[in-house]
Amino acid sequence: MTTDKLATLEDHLSSPRQISLTRIDYAAKRSSGKADGGLPAMLVSMLSDAHNSSIHLDGDNTPADATINVINEFCSDSSIDNLFRIISLLAKVSQLDNTLGEEISRAGSQAILKRLVDRIKEYITIYETSTNEPSEELLDKLMDYLDLTCELYSPTQARGMPFTNEEIERRLPLVYNLGPAVPGGEGGDGEHHDHGTTILISQVTVRQSSQGDVGYVMWPSAIVLSRWLLSNPQHILGKSVLEIGAGCGLVGIAAARLFAQSNCEKKKCVTITDVNDLVIDNIAKNIVLNDVSEVACVAKLDFYEQTGNNESGKWIEGFTFEYRDPVEVILAADIICQPSDAVAAAKTIYDALVPTTGRAYVVCADSEHRFGIEIFQEECERVGLEVTTTNVADMSEDLLSDCHSTSGYVDGMNLTFYEVQKK
């Protein structure tokens, strides 16, 4: 790889968002037969080519034959510098995107890195035991090479077969163009272009094993509520916002993007919450992925820890167990899976919402698909909340766009929009 091409790649992989968009682009090229194995396969191939192109790392030049002169040549060879520049890039992208890092490890990089680690260690031993006066500068350079290689080398990560093309595609972030429609979400070159209204959502890649894991994946109501927000920003701009039961965090991130793009002087943080620690970690990742760290933050909120009797408003944060101030807007999408969830969610909204002026906007599928939702309005009214409901299909057909890409969506599914006010 030429220096210019490497520089371009370094630029394209300089942030979590750019890395994700590049992963998506390579997946599209793979689908068209241009890049089998996607971005991880390309990066490992680049590493392998750089390793094999060095005369100092070929099979004929074994460590046992190494002399001080050979080691000196190794440290001054431009092809070795290029190799370690590639290793530095792979170490950086693995740190910025641990999903891609895992894919790189399982695509064959660890075997290459092991050979390189062994070679450098041999060179260091030879240098340190030489009867000649060793060059501290070159010895330091060898140690730097070893440290850099070990940032990426992990024997435990080498275990497991490479991910298949289908697995790599399933691990990609979901892409939602939820703002004003942009003609042709792709450019004429077939690559994905980030238009500023694009929201990227990583799902949790661990397999779901219980009802507590429902936040690992995207659900249809999150798309509906996000589209509604972006069409009605006046309901949140300049106000304190809390998303409860956030799952992957799409709704809160859509709200945060509105805050980030607005000229509103009163920019308050959008707090995005869930109860599952792994889900919370993923929300934090998605906040970074969408460049909204300045206006969004994560917290832990357990519906079942809220009392439902805080008339003036306050809610219990689950990490610190401290009371937090009430908010002006609560957002919630597909938060009810059983009747007890409806009871706890109603109490949570009552506690966390400021009286009189506060509003909660909730979207959920009907009782045919979400157990317990049939008592949600009743439970809200029981704790002192006023509720109005609207069938989402009567609001706008556009709100249901992209729902087919989510978990649990079926054609004909009815979703209800709840506007909740604290009396």
Summary of the structure (lengths in Angstrom):
residues: 423
radius of gyration: 26.3
end to end distance: 65.9
largest distance: 86.6
contacts: 1383
relative contact order: 0.09
helix: 52%
strand: 13%
